[in-house]
């Protein structure tokens, strides 16, 4: 295996970790948009991200591809579950359960991807990765605490977990043909009308209002960094090192939230916070050891062909 390929995998790991840390920072932003209609706001967020990502597709001069009915179905399913569905489940879950319970349930994403990702790619789950995923999920639970909530809250949190897993699994068959930029752009674009329709139905037409300057800045941050940039970094990691090992990086979401709240002084850092972050870090380090030289993981060049590999570094 070439040094360039090893470097590409290392970049993918770093990028995927950065993507999850960015997602974690969104918890600090949530307070600034608490008074804005949630679903309408999410449609604004994804609309901004879609504009940026579609511009990136055009700027990269990617070779034309024809979307098959299967491609369209996968993209629609990805947008409906991983983007719109995840937000709907998450919003409803917060009305029936505390953040700790929701965080603990959704924190099982690494385990689900460690088991299901290899199956989708027709290979056996790695024992090391599964063990590492269990450690990462355990660290997330320690940091979040088990929390409290009703049975409805638990079911809704499980729904959010399923949608978060599908955000990665549904992209796997699309990435070899479309690459990270187009998958991100098309999914974000398709999610906009879904969220807008849900917002108008649930929140009403009166929810359509201009955001304040603070709310606008928050949605700009969410749209540009937490969505457009994070999607690109995450899907590149997914393509380069596989869903199972990428899934370990999802454990960094609560770490990103912890770092943000500590830096901004939003909440005190507790011993469970530090212990959970340390456990997550240990699990990721264990699971990703020798990622750069392990040949059982997907490689962009072999999946996409030379032309696509040059187009999407």
Secondary structure, DSSP 8 states (H G I E B T S, - for coil): --HHHHHHHHHHHHHHHHHHHHHHHHHHHHGGGTTS-HHHHHHHHHHHHHHHHHHHHHHTT-------HHHHHHHHHHIIIIIIIHHHHHHHHTTTB-HHHHHHHHTTHHHHHHHHHHHHTTS---HHHHHHHHHHHHHHHHHH----B-HHHHHHHHHHHHHHHHHHHHHHHHHHHHHHHHHHHHHHHHHHHHHHHHHHHHH-GGG-----HHHHHHHHHIIIIIIIIHHHHHHHHHHHHHHHHHHHGGGHHHHHHHHHHHHHTSS---HHHHHHHHHHHHHHHHHHTTGGG-TTS--HHHHHHHHHHHH--
